[in-house]
Amino acid sequence: MGSVDAPKDYDVIIIGAGLSGINAAYRVQTELPDYSYTILEARDVIGGTWDLFRYPGIRSDSDLHTFGFPWRPWQHSKAIADGTSIRNYIRDSAEHFGIDKQIQFHHKLMSSDWSSNEQIPTSPISHLSKARPSIRNSGPETSITPTKKIIIIGSGATAVSLLPVLIEKASHVTMLQRSPSYFISIPSVDTTSDLIRKIFPSWIASRLIRWKFLILPFLFFTFCRHFPAMAKKGLRKRIQEDLPPSVPLDPHFNPSYYPWEQRLCICPDGDFFSALKTGKADIVTDTITSVTTTGITTQSGQHLDADIIITATGLKMQLGGGAPLTVDGEKVVLHDRFLWKNTMVEKVPNAAVIIGYTNASWTLGSDTAALLICRVLKFMRDHNISSAAPTLGLNPSEQNGSASTGDKTVQSGEWRGMKEMAVLNLSSTYVEKAKGILPKTGDKGPWRPRSNYFVDGWGAVFGDLTTGLRFVPASATGKANRVDKKSV
Ligand SMILES: Cc1cc2nc3c(=O)[nH]c(=O)nc-3n(C[C@H](O)[C@H](O)[C@H](O)COP(=O)(O)OP(=O)(O)OC[C@H]3O[C@@H](n4cnc5c(N)ncnc54)[C@H](O)[C@@H]3O)c2cc1C
């Protein structure tokens, strides 16, 4: 593994060739065709999450019409797709638009420092040897025989997609959960979409289908948030109808929270409930006290036999692979900083983070972020600005967006006393844990958290760009807007 300097001859450097990175690349190359860009990818493949995770049964729990890229409509009948199909779709999309040619594999961003004097980021990149194998979750598949008893620990999307696959391979599967989740069965093939495809030409059909999948889940989410008790009752009633008599609704399907305070578990064609009906799978709601040589002992005194224990818990979020960020050598502690319009970190010039939605398809949020970033870049180009940094407490003339605001900031003003809020508005364990590493949002102006795709999408395309951003004109620094006439 050798170290190389940051590539300095690109206008935009994108870190990661997952869904967000490929989408951002498409937006940069279409919105800013004269800009050069590269994608640095630590691994040797495109796809991020959808290549890394390989456990049996891996699939999306979002429909691919909105989880897929808006610029490359998902054409398959199945709206919920398996991991391999998603990985192939991301790779094919990148290849179709020539994005794959801009990726530098085996290049890992190790840290990034912004130099105010130079008006550029300096970013040490590790060049990982080509021989280095990519890290893959092989999953437990190979070691399972039909006589094995399996316990899956967890009650989230991973556990729910594993269970129907594992009962095909094991003698018995137990899903051991500490706290229950909400489940919803949906048909894997959407017949309305098929009908729409038959009636309309494909370019209209894909738009109509996408809008259907944008609007219906949004209405359902809004209903859950406004009428939580009714939503809880309705969901539990549906679960009761799907359950075999041997599995009681309580306590296994009685979450301590209301629907959409955490993600719902999607069961395509009710596969999870069908698995329970075979009698080869059950659910235990209890807390683990110890793991023994033969299984697991729980707080209520049960001993659950197991040959294999699978932990389907503990998902950890990370920004930029945890690469430390500094500005003029000073460390940026992300969770102390506010996010400007959910994309740019307070007092960090010319850098943006892309965080998708957790209460809708990730890609919807990641795309509004990418569009917003492209608009900021265009604004900077058109006004010959060499850097833009979110700053609290700019005075009114600066907030009103004069591009020639110089380099002074007033550390007071209307954002003072702003209430802190979380970036992600779910109470799931992985979201709670991520609070320690994610920047925060506020309750005012451009520091507010995301709203929804419709509002954020409008804001990305038409919203105000200047409030809360401190601009340094290229003329004030003697540096060009871009490195060699190009640099971001
Ligand atoms: C099992 C699983 C299922 C999911 N299902 C859904 C779903 O159905 N719907 C939904 O909306 N969301 C889902 N999510 C959330 C999911 O993570 C996102 O939807 C999406 O795939 C994230 O894409 P990304 O590009 O932002 O990040 P990633 O997919 O994590 O890609 C990041 C890429 O950046 C690279 N990278 C990281 N750090 C560096 C560095 N320092 N230098 C160079 N390269 C770097 C990584 O190698 C990786 O390729 C799921 C997550 C998991 C784990």
The ligand as a Gaussian input file, in Angstrom:
#p B3LYP/6-31G(d) Opt

LIG

0 1
 C      -28.037000      -4.369000       3.969000
 C      -28.511000      -2.985000       3.663000
 C      -29.735000      -2.801000       3.020000
 C      -30.177000      -1.507000       2.728000
 N      -31.382000      -1.350000       2.100000
 C      -31.829000      -0.121000       1.830000
 C      -33.073000       0.074000       1.162000
 O      -33.762000      -0.860000       0.797000
 N      -33.499000       1.330000       0.947000
 C      -32.757000       2.405000       1.321000
 O      -33.194000       3.522000       1.078000
 N      -31.572000       2.257000       1.944000
 C      -31.082000       1.034000       2.206000
 N      -29.881000       0.877000       2.837000
 C      -29.069000       2.032000       3.142000
 C      -27.932000       2.050000       2.060000
 O      -26.715000       2.107000       2.682000
 C      -28.136000       3.146000       1.067000
 O      -29.376000       3.001000       0.513000
 C      -27.122000       3.240000      -0.084000
 O      -26.813000       2.028000      -0.699000
 C      -25.908000       3.931000       0.409000
 O      -25.150000       4.304000      -0.704000
 P      -23.896000       5.236000      -0.523000
 O      -23.285000       5.365000      -1.848000
 O      -24.297000       6.479000       0.180000
 O      -22.942000       4.465000       0.482000
 P      -22.233000       3.048000       0.293000
 O      -23.084000       2.104000      -0.436000
 O      -21.765000       2.662000       1.653000
 O      -20.979000       3.366000      -0.633000
 C      -19.874000       4.093000      -0.150000
 C      -18.681000       3.768000      -1.029000
 O      -17.623000       4.644000      -0.670000
 C      -16.418000       3.912000      -0.503000
 N      -15.613000       4.635000       0.485000
 C      -15.938000       4.866000       1.768000
 N      -14.961000       5.586000       2.361000
 C      -14.019000       5.830000       1.420000
 C      -12.769000       6.521000       1.438000
 N      -12.303000       7.108000       2.532000
 N      -12.060000       6.577000       0.270000
 C      -12.518000       5.991000      -0.867000
 N      -13.690000       5.302000      -0.917000
 C      -14.426000       5.233000       0.215000
 C      -16.861000       2.532000      -0.050000
 O      -15.903000       1.554000      -0.366000
 C      -18.160000       2.365000      -0.841000
 O      -17.948000       1.770000      -2.088000
 C      -29.408000      -0.396000       3.123000
 C      -28.185000      -0.588000       3.786000
 C      -27.743000      -1.857000       4.049000
 C      -26.433000      -2.033000       4.764000

